[in-house]
Amino acid sequence: MSVKNKVVIITGASSGIGEATAKLLAKNGAKIVLGARRESRLQELVDEIKKEGGQATYSITDVIKPEDLKALVQKAKDSYGKIDVIFNNAGIMPTSPLSALHTDEWNQMIGTNLKGVLNGIAAVLPDFSKQKSGQVVTTSSVAGLKRFVGSGVYGATKFAVKNAMEVLRMESAQEGTNIRTTTLYPGAINTELLHTITDDAAAKKMAAQYNRVGISPDAIARAVNFAIDQPEEVDISELTIYPTKQG
């Protein structure tokens, strides 16, 4: 099934991976519904996509709020009549040693990286189950596959996402709802995530790593496009995307 004419919701769409994915999918004929908190940036992106001949709209979305995800889904249905894909991409990465006790940041990561994904899944499941089709794509991290010092809570949210997505795939297969799931595990991708790190030592360490090996978010956009573009009977359930230089 081609990407063309699919209605794709993207959270965390105002920059980085979300922005790059929106541009690529729109270029390939998808109808894009953008969700993020920065309205000015969302409007700029919609204008840019339309200028290039694509189709896009947006709804201001804080993924921590279930009602915002429901409104985003309704925006998609009102604008384009259906939903084919949700890309749960919103996330933050204020990494730090557990001993630093940045507990407010722990809760923020749990809220955005885990609850935000669950809110997105909950918002689309009624429609996907009814129409017996749909695809949930979610950004986890290589920190959801293996352990990294300083990423205890961040990694915990990403491991949890891995589990939730795989269970969603298995349950859909058993229930006959034909919902495809794709979990992405990016390595060092140059986005605004680094700007969410407030711990000085952690920030310096991560910046050095990303400056050395980081690659463009376009790499993840191509992976998303690949997963969506598969025939409906094919589920690309997991994709790990490393920079070639990252050890």
C-alpha positions as CSV (number, residue, x, y, z in Angstrom):
1,M,0.0,0.0,0.0
2,S,1.4,3.3,-1.1
3,V,2.0,6.2,1.3
4,K,0.0,8.3,-1.1
5,N,-3.4,9.5,0.2
6,K,-2.9,8.0,3.6
7,V,-3.9,10.3,6.5
8,V,-1.0,10.4,9.0
9,I,-1.1,12.0,12.4
10,I,2.3,13.1,13.7
11,T,2.9,14.3,17.3
12,G,6.1,16.2,18.2
13,A,5.7,17.6,14.7
14,S,7.1,21.1,15.2
15,S,10.8,20.1,14.8
16,G,13.4,17.3,14.4
17,I,12.1,13.9,13.4
18,G,8.4,15.0,13.4
19,E,9.1,17.9,11.0
20,A,11.3,15.8,8.7
21,T,8.8,13.0,8.6
22,A,5.9,15.4,7.8
23,K,7.8,16.9,4.9
24,L,8.8,13.6,3.4
25,L,5.4,11.9,3.7
26,A,3.6,15.0,2.4
27,K,6.0,15.1,-0.6
28,N,5.0,11.4,-1.2
29,G,1.3,12.3,-1.2
30,A,0.2,11.6,2.4
31,K,-2.3,13.9,4.1
32,I,-0.6,15.2,7.3
33,V,-2.1,16.2,10.6
34,L,0.4,17.9,12.8
35,G,0.3,18.0,16.6
36,A,2.7,19.9,18.9
37,R,2.6,22.7,21.4
38,R,4.2,25.5,19.3
39,E,1.4,26.9,17.1
40,S,3.6,29.3,15.3
41,R,5.9,26.5,14.2
42,L,3.0,24.3,13.2
43,Q,1.6,27.0,11.0
44,E,4.9,27.6,9.4
45,L,5.2,23.9,8.6
46,V,1.7,23.7,7.2
47,D,2.4,26.7,5.0
48,E,5.7,25.1,3.8
49,I,4.1,21.8,3.0
50,K,1.2,23.5,1.1
51,K,3.7,25.7,-0.8
52,E,5.3,22.5,-2.1
53,G,2.0,21.1,-3.2
54,G,1.3,18.9,-0.2
55,Q,-1.7,18.6,2.2
56,A,-1.5,19.4,5.9
57,T,-3.3,20.8,8.8
58,Y,-2.6,21.0,12.6
59,S,-4.1,21.0,16.1
60,I,-2.2,22.4,19.1
61,T,-1.4,19.2,21.1
62,D,0.2,18.5,24.5
63,V,0.5,14.7,24.5
64,I,0.2,14.6,28.3
65,K,-3.4,15.6,27.9
66,P,-5.7,12.8,26.6
67,E,-8.2,15.4,25.4
68,D,-5.6,17.0,23.1
69,L,-5.0,13.6,21.4
70,K,-8.7,13.1,20.9
71,A,-9.0,16.5,19.4
72,L,-6.1,15.8,17.1
73,V,-7.8,12.6,15.9
74,Q,-11.0,14.5,15.4
75,K,-9.1,17.1,13.4
76,A,-7.9,14.4,11.1
77,K,-11.4,13.0,10.6
78,D,-12.9,16.4,10.0
79,S,-10.2,17.4,7.5
80,Y,-9.7,14.2,5.6
81,G,-12.5,11.8,6.6
82,K,-10.4,9.0,8.2
83,I,-7.1,8.1,10.0
84,D,-4.6,5.6,8.6
85,V,-1.5,6.1,10.7
86,I,-0.5,7.8,14.0
87,F,3.2,8.5,14.5
88,N,3.7,8.9,18.3
89,N,6.9,10.9,18.1
90,A,6.7,13.5,20.9
91,G,9.4,13.0,23.5
92,I,11.9,14.7,25.9
93,M,15.3,13.5,27.0
94,P,16.5,15.4,30.2
95,T,19.0,12.6,31.1
96,S,20.9,12.7,34.4
97,P,22.3,10.3,37.0
98,L,19.6,8.9,39.3
99,S,21.7,10.2,42.2
100,A,21.1,13.8,40.9
101,L,17.4,13.3,42.0
102,H,15.9,15.4,39.2
103,T,12.5,13.9,40.1
104,D,10.5,16.6,38.4
105,E,12.2,15.6,35.2
106,W,11.6,11.9,35.8
107,N,7.9,12.7,36.0
108,Q,8.0,14.8,32.9
109,M,9.6,12.0,30.9
110,I,7.1,9.5,32.2
111,G,4.3,11.9,31.2
112,T,5.5,12.7,27.7
113,N,7.5,9.6,26.6
114,L,5.2,6.9,28.0
115,K,1.8,8.4,28.9
116,G,1.9,10.5,25.8
117,V,2.3,7.4,23.6
118,L,-0.5,5.6,25.5
119,N,-2.7,8.6,25.0
120,G,-2.0,8.5,21.3
121,I,-2.8,4.8,21.1
122,A,-6.0,5.3,23.1
123,A,-7.1,8.1,20.8
124,V,-6.9,6.0,17.6
125,L,-7.8,2.5,18.8
126,P,-11.6,3.0,18.5
127,D,-11.3,4.0,14.9
128,F,-8.6,1.5,14.0
129,S,-10.6,-1.4,15.6
130,K,-13.8,-0.4,13.9
131,Q,-12.3,-0.1,10.5
132,K,-10.0,-3.1,11.1
133,S,-7.0,-1.4,9.8
134,G,-4.5,1.3,10.8
135,Q,-0.8,1.7,11.8
136,V,0.8,2.9,15.0
137,V,4.4,4.1,14.6
138,T,6.2,5.1,17.8
139,T,9.6,6.6,18.5
140,S,11.4,4.7,21.2
141,S,15.3,4.9,21.3
142,V,18.3,2.7,21.4
143,A,18.0,3.4,25.1
144,G,14.9,1.2,24.9
145,L,17.1,-1.7,23.8
146,K,20.1,-1.5,26.1
147,R,21.2,0.3,29.2
148,F,23.1,3.6,29.3
149,V,24.5,5.2,32.4
150,G,22.7,8.5,33.0
151,S,19.6,7.4,31.2
152,G,17.9,5.3,33.9
153,V,14.5,7.0,33.7
154,Y,14.6,8.0,30.1
155,G,15.6,4.4,29.2
156,A,12.8,3.1,31.4
157,T,10.2,5.0,29.5
158,K,11.6,3.8,26.2
159,F,11.7,0.1,27.4
160,A,8.1,0.5,28.4
161,V,7.2,1.8,25.0
162,K,8.8,-1.2,23.4
163,N,6.7,-3.5,25.5
164,A,3.4,-1.7,24.9
165,M,3.9,-1.6,21.2
166,E,4.7,-5.3,20.9
167,V,1.7,-6.2,23.0
168,L,-0.5,-4.0,20.9
169,R,0.8,-5.9,17.8
170,M,0.1,-9.3,19.4
171,E,-3.4,-8.3,20.7
172,S,-4.4,-6.9,17.3
173,A,-3.3,-10.1,15.6
174,Q,-5.4,-12.2,18.1
175,E,-8.4,-9.8,17.8
176,G,-8.3,-9.7,14.0
177,T,-8.1,-5.9,13.8
178,N,-5.2,-5.8,11.4
179,I,-3.4,-2.9,13.2
180,R,0.2,-2.7,12.2
181,T,2.8,-1.4,14.7
182,T,6.3,-0.1,14.1
183,T,8.6,0.8,16.9
184,L,11.7,2.9,16.0
185,Y,14.9,2.8,17.9
186,P,17.0,5.8,16.8
187,G,20.6,6.3,17.9
188,A,22.2,9.7,17.9
189,I,19.9,11.9,15.8
190,N,20.5,15.7,15.7
191,T,17.3,17.2,17.1
192,E,16.2,19.5,19.9
193,L,16.3,16.7,22.4
194,L,19.7,17.8,23.6
195,H,18.2,21.1,24.6
196,T,16.0,19.4,27.2
197,I,19.0,18.2,29.3
198,T,19.5,20.5,32.3
199,D,22.2,18.5,34.1
200,D,25.5,20.1,33.1
201,A,27.7,17.0,33.1
202,A,25.1,15.0,31.2
203,A,24.6,17.8,28.7
204,K,28.3,18.1,27.9
205,K,28.7,14.3,27.5
206,M,25.7,14.0,25.2
207,A,26.7,17.1,23.1
208,A,30.2,15.6,22.6
209,Q,28.7,12.3,21.4
210,Y,26.2,13.9,19.1
211,N,28.7,16.3,17.6
212,R,30.9,13.4,16.8
213,V,28.5,10.9,15.3
214,G,25.0,12.5,15.1
215,I,23.0,12.4,11.8
216,S,20.0,14.2,10.3
217,P,16.5,13.3,11.4
218,D,15.8,12.7,7.7
219,A,17.2,9.2,8.4
220,I,14.2,8.5,10.7
221,A,11.8,10.0,8.2
222,R,12.9,7.6,5.6
223,A,12.4,4.7,8.0
224,V,8.9,5.8,8.8
225,N,8.1,6.2,5.1
226,F,9.4,2.7,4.5
227,A,7.3,1.1,7.2
228,I,4.1,2.8,6.1
229,D,4.7,2.0,2.4
230,Q,4.6,-1.8,2.9
231,P,1.6,-3.8,1.8
232,E,-1.1,-4.1,4.4
233,E,-0.2,-7.7,5.1
234,V,3.4,-6.8,6.0
235,D,4.2,-5.3,9.5
236,I,7.7,-3.9,9.9
237,S,7.4,-4.2,13.7
238,E,10.8,-2.8,14.7
239,L,13.6,-0.7,13.1
240,T,16.9,0.3,14.7
241,I,18.6,3.3,13.1
242,Y,22.2,4.0,14.1
243,P,24.6,6.5,12.7
244,T,27.3,4.5,11.0
245,K,29.9,6.0,13.2
246,Q,28.1,5.3,16.5
247,G,29.6,2.4,18.4
